[in-house]
Amino acid sequence: MNVNDTTSAAVLDRIRCRPADERRILFTGATIVTMDPALGVLHDADLLVDGDTITAIGPNIDPGDAVVVDASGSVLSPGFVDTHRHAWEAQLRRIMPDVDDLGAYVMSTLAGHAPVYRPEDMYIGTKLAALTAIDSGITTMLDFSHNSRTPEHSDAAVEALRDTGIRGVHASMGPHFGDWDKQWPGDLTRLKERYFSSDDQLLTLRLATLATDEIAGPALAYGPDLACVAKDLGIGVSVDAVFGKASSEAILRWAEDGILNPDVTLIHATGLTPEAWKAMGETGTTVALAPTSDAQIGLETAIPAVDEALSAGIRPGLSIDVEVALVSDMFTQMRTLHAIQRMRAVNAAHGTDEQPARITTHDVLDFATLQGARTNGLEGVTGSLTPGKKADLLVIRAEDLNNMPLNDPIGTVVLGSDARNISAVLVDGEVRKWNGHVLDVELPALRREVHASRDYVLNTPAA
């Protein structure tokens, strides 16, 4: 067994010395968790990357002129997909780890700190979040960028995604509180023309909005006007703060108005009525669950709505949400959801003859990969290791101390692994992490920028 190729500087040099469009990489001898229902899990198999695309999966692939990477002793997995993260807040990580409720977060972060952010703070926070995502195996991240105070703030957030090399979804929204240029949502047209003119690129654009006017007023709440903006631009919509009676009533209005559809993602979706779930299921609306956020911050019922989603025929994506109080990685989201749902299922059946309806490790990995891609409108691009899709993949060391021996590859990815086991990350065929280290990052310089931005934000009073 050889697990050294993804730690070899010489192999990395051979990969990177070729122009991207001429680059061919063949990973050999791996256990491949494709998350493609037609392909399943392949043992002792190969995967060929040609340029930015997966072109073949199976045993004994002819390498031709490809750089051969011995991946025996490793699991190849699709990169994880984060369906909702407020990336600009990253320099305020864990500033309130024991936050009591949503109101405390809103008043501290959105009313207290957000108004003093400069464009450079937007850039640094978003860059830090994206690099951390790559480090922990998230190859696609939807940045719910709800601090777009000026066009320059939006530009900084988009450019941070671009500069890190992540597959980024910029979901733009105006801020909740404080002074701003009121350029949103009109500025979405400029953003699309400047940064998102092609349908075949690493970055995509969405409109971000709130479910109701309870927190920040009617201008930021989803409805027919914002639905028309998104439709005219040909972009999807991500709706945050979807919970409780008011959101349930709003969902029924949206269904009646014909603005609830597969291009709309509802985030959290806790405490919704059966009628709202029925409307969501019938319209093909997608859902982004935030397991640690719902449980730790205590959003509405505080229970991630996976059972409700599945009962409505919706397979949800997963998300990180706010790093001011929560973890940064997808492994924790999968494990949290897996444990909470199974606990509830067994508890509900306890003392009866009923069999608990428990989700599996395959379910949560599906949510974190293929369903996340579908939720972000990228199912045809990423989310599974399928020939023809882009090469967004992870090489996970299965023979590390905490993973060996490899018995169940999906269980190993979901329950055994963490960022330290990820030897390599590819995004769009580009190597972004190798030998356990994110590439092309001057960590001391980044650290200075993050600390300086954090200090500025914390020491500058909001007007």
C-alpha positions as CSV (number, residue, x, y, z in Angstrom):
1,M,0.0,0.0,0.0
2,N,1.3,3.4,-0.9
3,V,-0.4,6.5,0.5
4,N,2.4,8.9,-0.3
5,D,1.5,10.3,-3.7
6,T,-0.8,13.0,-2.3
7,T,1.9,14.1,0.0
8,S,4.6,14.3,-2.7
9,A,5.9,17.7,-3.8
10,A,7.3,16.1,-6.9
11,V,3.9,14.8,-8.0
12,L,2.3,18.1,-7.3
13,D,4.9,19.9,-9.4
14,R,4.2,17.5,-12.3
15,I,0.5,18.3,-12.0
16,R,0.9,22.0,-11.8
17,C,3.6,22.4,-14.5
18,R,1.1,21.7,-17.2
19,P,-1.4,24.3,-18.5
20,A,-4.8,23.8,-17.0
21,D,-6.5,22.8,-20.3
22,E,-3.8,20.3,-21.0
23,R,-3.6,18.8,-17.5
24,R,-4.6,15.1,-17.0
25,I,-4.6,13.4,-13.6
26,L,-5.3,9.8,-12.9
27,F,-6.0,8.7,-9.4
28,T,-5.5,5.0,-9.0
29,G,-6.4,2.2,-6.6
30,A,-8.8,4.3,-4.5
31,T,-12.1,3.5,-2.8
32,I,-14.4,5.9,-4.7
33,V,-17.6,7.1,-3.0
34,T,-19.2,8.6,-6.1
35,M,-22.6,9.7,-4.6
36,D,-23.9,9.0,-8.1
37,P,-26.9,6.6,-7.6
38,A,-26.0,4.8,-10.8
39,L,-22.3,4.3,-9.8
40,G,-22.4,3.8,-6.0
41,V,-19.1,2.9,-4.3
42,L,-16.2,1.5,-6.3
43,H,-13.4,-0.4,-4.7
44,D,-9.8,-0.4,-6.0
45,A,-10.8,1.9,-8.8
46,D,-9.4,4.8,-10.8
47,L,-10.6,8.2,-11.6
48,L,-9.4,10.4,-14.5
49,V,-9.5,14.2,-14.5
50,D,-9.0,15.8,-17.9
51,G,-8.6,19.6,-17.5
52,D,-11.5,20.7,-15.2
53,T,-13.7,17.6,-15.8
54,I,-14.0,14.0,-14.6
55,T,-13.9,12.0,-17.8
56,A,-13.7,8.3,-16.5
57,I,-14.2,6.2,-13.4
58,G,-13.6,2.5,-13.1
59,P,-10.9,-0.2,-12.9
60,N,-7.6,-0.1,-14.8
61,I,-8.0,3.1,-16.7
62,D,-5.3,3.7,-19.3
63,P,-3.3,6.6,-18.0
64,G,-2.0,7.8,-21.4
65,D,0.0,11.0,-20.7
66,A,-1.8,11.6,-17.3
67,V,0.1,12.3,-14.1
68,V,-0.6,9.1,-12.1
69,V,-1.4,9.6,-8.4
70,D,-1.4,6.5,-6.3
71,A,-4.5,6.9,-4.1
72,S,-4.6,3.4,-2.6
73,G,-5.4,3.6,1.1
74,S,-7.6,6.6,0.4
75,V,-11.3,7.4,-0.2
76,L,-12.2,9.7,-3.1
77,S,-15.3,11.7,-2.4
78,P,-17.2,14.6,-4.0
79,G,-16.3,17.9,-2.4
80,F,-18.9,19.1,0.1
81,V,-21.4,21.8,-0.8
82,D,-22.3,24.5,1.7
83,T,-25.7,26.0,0.9
84,H,-25.6,29.0,3.2
85,R,-22.8,30.8,5.0
86,H,-22.5,34.5,6.0
87,A,-18.8,34.5,5.0
88,W,-18.1,38.2,5.7
89,E,-18.3,37.5,9.4
90,A,-15.4,35.1,9.5
91,Q,-13.0,37.5,11.4
92,L,-15.5,37.5,14.2
93,R,-15.4,33.7,14.7
94,R,-16.7,32.3,17.9
95,I,-17.0,35.8,19.4
96,M,-20.3,34.6,20.9
97,P,-20.1,30.8,21.2
98,D,-22.9,30.6,23.8
99,V,-25.3,32.9,22.0
100,D,-28.7,32.7,23.7
101,D,-31.0,33.3,20.7
102,L,-31.4,34.8,17.3
103,G,-32.1,38.3,18.8
104,A,-28.8,38.3,20.5
105,Y,-27.0,37.4,17.3
106,V,-28.9,40.0,15.3
107,M,-28.3,42.9,17.7
108,S,-24.6,42.0,18.3
109,T,-23.5,41.2,14.8
110,L,-25.9,42.7,12.3
111,A,-26.8,45.8,14.3
112,G,-23.5,46.3,16.2
113,H,-20.6,45.2,14.0
114,A,-21.9,45.0,10.4
115,P,-22.4,48.8,9.9
116,V,-18.7,49.5,10.4
117,Y,-17.5,47.0,7.8
118,R,-15.4,48.5,5.0
119,P,-15.0,46.8,1.6
120,E,-11.6,45.5,2.7
121,D,-13.3,43.9,5.8
122,M,-15.8,42.2,3.5
123,Y,-12.9,40.9,1.4
124,I,-10.9,39.5,4.3
125,G,-13.8,37.8,6.1
126,T,-15.0,36.2,2.9
127,K,-11.5,35.1,1.9
128,L,-10.9,33.6,5.3
129,A,-14.2,31.7,5.2
130,A,-13.6,30.4,1.7
131,L,-10.1,29.2,2.4
132,T,-11.3,27.5,5.6
133,A,-14.0,25.8,3.6
134,I,-11.5,24.4,1.1
135,D,-9.3,23.2,4.0
136,S,-12.2,21.2,5.4
137,G,-13.3,19.8,2.1
138,I,-16.0,22.2,1.0
139,T,-15.5,22.9,-2.6
140,T,-18.7,24.8,-3.2
141,M,-19.9,27.6,-0.9
142,L,-22.9,29.8,-1.1
143,D,-22.0,33.1,0.5
144,F,-25.2,34.7,1.8
145,S,-23.6,38.2,1.6
146,H,-26.1,40.3,3.6
147,N,-23.8,43.2,4.3
148,S,-23.8,44.8,0.8
149,R,-23.7,48.4,1.9
150,T,-22.1,49.8,-1.3
151,P,-21.2,48.4,-4.7
152,E,-17.7,48.2,-3.5
153,H,-18.7,46.0,-0.6
154,S,-20.3,43.6,-3.1
155,D,-17.3,43.7,-5.4
156,A,-14.9,42.8,-2.5
157,A,-17.0,39.8,-1.5
158,V,-17.1,38.5,-5.1
159,E,-13.4,39.1,-5.6
160,A,-12.6,37.2,-2.4
161,L,-14.4,34.1,-3.7
162,R,-12.6,34.5,-7.1
163,D,-9.2,34.8,-5.5
164,T,-9.5,31.7,-3.3
165,G,-10.4,29.4,-6.2
166,I,-13.5,28.0,-4.5
167,R,-16.7,27.2,-6.5
168,G,-18.5,30.2,-5.1
169,V,-22.1,31.3,-5.2
170,H,-22.5,35.0,-4.3
171,A,-26.0,35.6,-2.9
172,S,-26.3,39.4,-2.5
173,M,-28.6,41.2,-0.1
174,G,-28.7,44.6,1.4
175,P,-27.9,45.0,5.2
176,H,-30.4,44.8,8.0
177,F,-29.3,47.9,9.9
178,G,-27.2,51.1,9.5
179,D,-26.5,53.4,6.6
180,W,-26.1,52.0,3.1
181,D,-26.4,53.1,-0.5
182,K,-29.7,51.4,-1.2
183,Q,-28.1,50.1,-4.4
184,W,-29.6,46.6,-3.8
185,P,-31.3,44.9,-5.6
186,G,-30.6,47.2,-8.6
187,D,-26.9,46.6,-8.4
188,L,-27.4,42.9,-9.2
189,T,-27.5,43.8,-12.9
190,R,-24.1,45.4,-12.7
191,L,-22.7,42.5,-10.7
192,K,-24.0,40.0,-13.2
193,E,-22.5,41.9,-16.2
194,R,-19.2,42.4,-14.5
195,Y,-18.5,39.1,-12.7
196,F,-21.1,36.5,-14.0
197,S,-21.5,37.1,-17.7
198,S,-20.8,33.4,-18.5
199,D,-22.8,30.3,-17.6
200,D,-19.7,28.2,-17.7
201,Q,-17.6,29.7,-14.9
202,L,-16.5,29.0,-11.3
203,L,-18.7,31.7,-9.7
204,T,-22.5,32.1,-9.9
205,L,-24.9,34.7,-8.7
206,R,-28.1,34.5,-6.7
207,L,-30.5,36.9,-5.0
208,A,-30.5,36.7,-1.2
209,T,-33.5,37.8,0.8
210,L,-35.4,37.3,4.0
211,A,-38.7,35.4,4.5
212,T,-40.6,38.2,6.3
213,D,-40.3,41.8,7.3
214,E,-40.1,41.0,11.0
215,I,-36.3,41.7,11.4
216,A,-35.4,44.3,8.8
217,G,-38.5,45.6,7.2
218,P,-40.3,45.0,3.9
219,A,-37.6,46.0,1.5
220,L,-35.6,42.8,2.2
221,A,-38.5,40.4,2.4
222,Y,-39.2,38.0,-0.5
223,G,-42.2,38.7,-2.6
224,P,-43.4,39.3,-6.2
225,D,-41.1,42.3,-6.8
226,L,-37.9,40.5,-5.8
227,A,-39.1,37.4,-7.6
228,C,-39.3,39.5,-10.8
229,V,-35.8,40.8,-10.3
230,A,-34.4,37.3,-10.1
231,K,-36.5,36.1,-13.0
232,D,-35.3,39.0,-15.2
233,L,-31.7,38.2,-14.4
234,G,-32.1,34.5,-14.7
235,I,-30.8,33.8,-11.2
236,G,-32.0,31.7,-8.3
237,V,-33.2,33.0,-4.9
238,S,-32.0,32.1,-1.4
239,V,-34.4,33.0,1.4
240,D,-33.1,33.2,5.0
241,A,-34.8,33.3,8.3
242,V,-37.6,30.9,7.3
243,F,-39.2,29.7,10.5
244,G,-42.4,29.8,12.4
245,K,-46.0,30.9,11.7
246,A,-45.1,34.1,9.8
247,S,-42.9,32.3,7.4
248,S,-45.5,29.5,7.0
249,E,-48.1,32.1,6.0
250,A,-45.6,33.8,3.6
251,I,-44.8,30.4,1.9
252,L,-48.5,29.9,1.2
253,R,-48.7,33.4,-0.3
254,W,-45.7,32.7,-2.5
255,A,-47.2,29.5,-3.7
256,E,-50.4,31.3,-4.6
257,D,-48.5,34.0,-6.4
258,G,-46.5,31.4,-8.4
259,I,-43.1,32.5,-7.0
260,L,-42.3,29.3,-5.2
261,N,-40.3,26.9,-7.4
262,P,-37.1,24.8,-7.7
263,D,-35.0,28.0,-8.2
264,V,-36.0,29.1,-4.7
265,T,-34.1,27.8,-1.6
266,L,-35.7,28.2,1.8
267,I,-33.1,28.3,4.6
268,H,-33.7,26.7,8.1
269,A,-37.4,25.9,7.6
270,T,-37.9,25.2,11.3
271,G,-41.3,25.3,12.9
272,L,-43.3,25.4,9.6
273,T,-46.8,24.2,9.3
274,P,-47.8,21.0,7.4
275,E,-49.6,23.2,4.9
276,A,-46.4,25.2,4.2
277,W,-44.4,21.9,3.7
278,K,-47.0,20.6,1.4
279,A,-46.7,23.7,-0.8
280,M,-42.9,23.5,-0.8
281,G,-43.0,19.8,-1.8
282,E,-45.6,20.4,-4.6
283,T,-43.6,23.3,-6.1
284,G,-40.2,21.6,-6.0
285,T,-38.8,24.2,-3.7
286,T,-35.4,23.4,-2.3
287,V,-34.3,23.6,1.4
288,A,-31.0,24.4,3.1
289,L,-30.8,23.0,6.7
290,A,-28.4,24.5,9.2
291,P,-28.2,21.7,11.8
292,T,-25.8,23.3,14.3
293,S,-27.4,26.7,13.9
294,D,-31.0,25.5,14.5
295,A,-30.0,23.5,17.6
296,Q,-27.3,25.7,19.2
297,I,-28.9,29.1,18.6
298,G,-32.4,27.8,19.1
299,L,-34.2,28.8,16.0
300,E,-38.0,28.4,16.5
301,T,-38.3,24.7,17.5
302,A,-34.5,24.3,17.5
303,I,-34.9,21.0,15.7
304,P,-33.4,20.7,12.2
305,A,-36.4,20.0,9.9
306,V,-35.0,16.9,8.1
307,D,-38.0,14.7,8.8
308,E,-40.4,17.3,7.6
309,A,-38.4,17.9,4.5
310,L,-38.2,14.2,3.7
311,S,-41.9,13.7,4.3
312,A,-42.6,16.5,1.8
313,G,-40.4,14.7,-0.8
314,I,-37.5,17.2,-0.4
315,R,-34.0,16.1,0.1
316,P,-32.3,19.1,1.7
317,G,-28.8,20.6,1.4
318,L,-26.7,21.4,4.5
319,S,-25.1,24.7,5.6
320,I,-22.7,26.3,8.1
321,D,-24.5,29.6,8.7
322,V,-22.7,32.0,11.1
323,E,-19.2,31.4,12.3
324,V,-19.6,34.0,15.1
325,A,-21.2,31.2,17.1
326,L,-20.8,27.9,15.1
327,V,-18.3,25.5,13.6
328,S,-16.9,26.0,10.2
329,D,-16.9,22.5,8.7
330,M,-19.4,20.1,7.0
331,F,-18.3,17.0,9.0
332,T,-19.9,18.5,12.1
333,Q,-23.1,19.4,10.2
334,M,-23.5,15.8,9.0
335,R,-22.8,14.3,12.4
336,T,-25.1,16.7,14.2
337,L,-28.0,16.0,11.8
338,H,-27.4,12.3,11.9
339,A,-27.4,12.1,15.7
340,I,-30.3,14.5,16.3
341,Q,-32.6,12.8,13.8
342,R,-31.8,9.3,15.0
343,M,-32.3,10.3,18.6
344,R,-35.7,11.8,17.8
345,A,-36.7,8.7,15.8
346,V,-35.8,6.3,18.5
347,N,-37.4,8.5,21.2
348,A,-40.7,8.7,19.2
349,A,-40.9,4.9,18.9
350,H,-39.7,4.2,22.4
351,G,-42.3,2.0,24.3
352,T,-44.2,1.1,21.2
353,D,-44.0,-1.6,18.6
354,E,-43.1,0.9,15.9
355,Q,-39.7,0.7,14.1
356,P,-37.7,4.0,14.3
357,A,-37.5,5.7,10.9
358,R,-33.8,6.6,11.0
359,I,-31.7,8.4,8.4
360,T,-28.3,6.9,7.5
361,T,-24.8,8.1,6.9
362,H,-25.4,7.8,3.2
363,D,-28.4,10.2,3.6
364,V,-26.3,12.9,5.3
365,L,-23.5,12.5,2.8
366,D,-26.0,12.8,0.0
367,F,-27.3,16.0,1.7
368,A,-23.8,17.4,2.0
369,T,-22.9,16.7,-1.6
370,L,-25.4,16.0,-4.4
371,Q,-28.4,17.6,-2.7
372,G,-26.4,20.6,-1.7
373,A,-25.4,21.0,-5.4
374,R,-29.1,20.7,-6.4
375,T,-30.1,23.2,-3.8
376,N,-27.5,25.7,-5.1
377,G,-28.7,25.2,-8.7
378,L,-25.5,23.3,-9.6
379,E,-26.5,19.6,-9.7
380,G,-25.4,19.3,-13.3
381,V,-21.9,20.7,-12.4
382,T,-20.9,19.2,-9.1
383,G,-22.0,17.2,-6.1
384,S,-21.1,13.7,-7.4
385,L,-18.1,12.0,-9.0
386,T,-19.8,11.5,-12.3
387,P,-18.1,11.5,-15.7
388,G,-18.9,14.8,-17.4
389,K,-19.1,16.8,-14.1
390,K,-16.5,19.2,-12.9
391,A,-13.6,17.7,-10.9
392,D,-14.5,18.9,-7.4
393,L,-13.2,16.1,-5.2
394,L,-11.5,15.1,-2.0
395,V,-8.8,12.6,-1.3
396,I,-9.3,11.4,2.3
397,R,-6.7,9.2,4.0
398,A,-8.5,6.1,5.2
399,E,-5.5,4.5,6.8
400,D,-4.7,7.4,9.2
401,L,-4.7,6.6,12.9
402,N,-8.3,7.7,13.4
403,N,-9.7,6.0,10.3
404,M,-8.0,2.7,9.9
405,P,-8.9,0.0,9.1
406,L,-11.2,1.0,6.2
407,N,-14.4,-1.1,6.7
408,D,-17.2,1.2,5.5
409,P,-16.1,4.1,3.3
410,I,-19.3,6.2,3.7
411,G,-19.2,5.7,7.5
412,T,-15.5,6.6,7.4
413,V,-16.1,9.9,5.6
414,V,-19.1,10.9,7.7
415,L,-18.2,9.6,11.2
416,G,-14.5,9.1,11.2
417,S,-12.9,11.9,9.2
418,D,-12.1,15.5,9.6
419,A,-10.0,18.2,7.9
420,R,-6.7,16.6,9.0
421,N,-7.5,13.5,7.0
422,I,-8.1,15.4,3.7
423,S,-4.8,15.0,1.8
424,A,-5.9,16.7,-1.3
425,V,-8.7,18.9,-2.6
426,L,-9.4,19.7,-6.2
427,V,-11.8,22.4,-7.4
428,D,-12.6,22.5,-11.1
429,G,-9.6,20.3,-11.6
430,E,-7.2,22.7,-9.8
431,V,-5.3,21.4,-6.8
432,R,-6.3,23.6,-3.9
433,K,-5.0,21.5,-1.0
434,W,-2.1,19.0,-1.1
435,N,-0.3,17.1,1.6
436,G,-2.8,18.4,4.1
437,H,-2.1,22.1,3.3
438,V,-4.2,24.7,1.4
439,L,-2.0,25.9,-1.4
440,D,-1.0,29.5,-2.4
441,V,-1.8,31.0,1.0
442,E,0.8,33.2,2.7
443,L,-0.5,32.3,6.2
444,P,1.5,35.0,8.2
445,A,0.3,37.7,5.9
446,L,-3.3,36.5,6.0
447,R,-3.1,36.2,9.8
448,R,-2.0,39.9,10.0
449,E,-4.9,41.0,7.7
450,V,-7.5,39.0,9.7
451,H,-6.3,40.4,13.0
452,A,-6.2,43.9,11.8
453,S,-9.6,43.7,10.3
454,R,-11.0,42.1,13.5
455,D,-9.5,44.8,15.6
456,Y,-10.9,47.6,13.4
457,V,-14.4,46.1,13.5
458,L,-14.5,45.5,17.2
459,N,-13.0,48.9,18.1
460,T,-15.0,51.1,15.8
461,P,-18.4,52.1,17.2
462,A,-21.4,51.9,14.9
463,A,-22.8,55.3,13.9
